[in-house]
């Protein structure tokens, strides 16, 4: 028997997670299908067959149909004549708006970070930066979140850092659904050199260039 592929493994993990979190079958189906779409396991244009979804989730067809109707209201699912329910194409304008808000908050957090940087946090950032090289793809997002939580001093700026985390996650999900290949993530040594020198303009330019690169791949 062949080994399950990455998509099948991710679908199994989503189903198990949602089964433990939600009490009703419809809630569970909505959450699981939504997560599979946001994670791009079900890419734009993917047909969403009620029978297949019910088999995946171990549910009857009725809650799956109700879940698809709810996701249609959210804009994640559309009904196409002679095809039925399919995953909707993401809106690039929405993606660019999220990018803009995310970028502005990142620049604000960076300003606060440079103003309040300490030798202890710089040493911790150097250590985490070294660990980014060769980080497996499935743990890279978490490693980057940890790096920026230290950079932006999450303990002192919890709301700002949490909001940035949520927007960064949303940007990554949009990028996956838009089939944008993520840029290679290397170490952040240059960013840290700007921070170490107190060069706010250089540090903000570094982040702005990254954001503009992402936008250019959408436009």
Secondary structure, DSSP 4 states (H G I P E B T S, - for coil): -PPP-HHHHHHHHHHHHHHHH-SSHHHHHHHHHHHHHHTTSS-TT-B--HHHHHHHHT--HHHHHHHHHHHHHHTSEEEETTTEEEEPPP-HHHHHHHHHHHHHHHHHHHHHHHHT--HHHHHHHHHHHHHHTT--HHHHHHHHHHHHHHHTTTTT-HHHHHHHHHHHHHHHHHHHHTTPPPPP----HHHHHHHHTT-HHHHHHHHHHHHHHHHHTT-
